[in-house]
Amino acid sequence: MQATGGKPKELTREKFEKTFNDFKKDPFASIRPMMSQEMMSKPMPGTDGTIGDMIKKQEKMYKDFYNANDNPIEKVNSVSESKK
């Protein structure tokens, strides 16, 4: 289910899997359009880097995590079990 204005919304398994797979490929796709080049180049408080550097590091962490924990055997198993 996906929350919309505090109310749960039904979500098909296919829609969930597509949305989740899209997120794993590009975790910051939804916020990237809101980030101007000026904002990305601003210094990140408490670090030597910029906001853009921090976003790149976070994106790499997400991708590394999902790539390390993405077991194709489990995917095949869960899909075949859900069709039974």
C-alpha positions in Angstrom: 0.0 0.0 0.0 1.1 3.5 -0.7 0.1 6.4 1.6 -1.6 9.3 -0.2 -2.7 12.1 2.1 -2.7 9.8 5.1 -5.0 7.3 3.4 -3.7 3.9 2.2 -3.9 3.2 -1.5 -4.0 -0.3 -2.9 -1.1 -1.2 -5.1 -0.7 -4.3 -7.3 2.3 -6.4 -6.9 3.4 -5.6 -10.4 3.2 -1.9 -9.8 5.1 -2.2 -6.5 7.9 -4.3 -8.1 8.2 -1.8 -11.0 8.3 1.2 -8.6 10.8 -0.5 -6.3 13.0 -1.6 -9.2 12.9 1.9 -10.6 14.0 3.2 -7.1 16.8 0.7 -7.0 18.1 1.9 -10.4 17.9 5.6 -9.5 17.1 6.3 -5.8 17.0 10.1 -6.2 15.1 10.3 -9.5 12.1 12.0 -7.7 14.2 14.7 -6.0 16.7 15.4 -8.8 14.4 17.7 -10.8 14.0 19.9 -7.6 17.8 20.3 -7.2 19.2 23.2 -9.1 22.9 23.3 -10.0 23.3 26.2 -7.5 21.8 24.1 -4.7 24.0 21.0 -5.6 27.2 23.1 -5.4 26.4 24.6 -2.0 28.7 23.4 0.8 27.4 20.7 3.0 27.6 21.9 6.7 30.0 19.8 8.7 31.8 18.4 5.7 34.4 19.4 3.1 32.0 18.5 0.3 28.9 19.9 -1.4 25.3 18.8 -1.2 25.8 17.2 -4.7 28.7 15.2 -3.3 26.5 14.0 -0.4 23.7 13.0 -2.7 26.2 11.0 -4.9 27.5 9.2 -1.9 24.0 8.4 -0.7 23.0 7.2 -4.1 26.1 4.9 -4.3 25.3 3.5 -0.8 21.7 2.7 -1.9 22.9 1.0 -5.1 25.7 -0.9 -3.4 23.2 -2.1 -0.8 20.5 -3.3 -3.3 23.1 -4.9 -5.6 24.6 -6.8 -2.7 21.2 -8.0 -1.4 19.5 -8.7 -4.7 19.2 -12.4 -5.0 17.7 -13.5 -8.4 16.9 -17.0 -7.0 14.5 -15.4 -4.5 12.8 -13.4 -7.2 12.1 -16.5 -9.3 10.9 -18.4 -6.3 8.6 -15.6 -5.1 7.1 -15.0 -8.5 6.5 -18.7 -9.1 4.9 -19.1 -5.6 2.6 -16.2 -6.1 1.3 -17.7 -9.3 0.2 -20.9 -7.5 
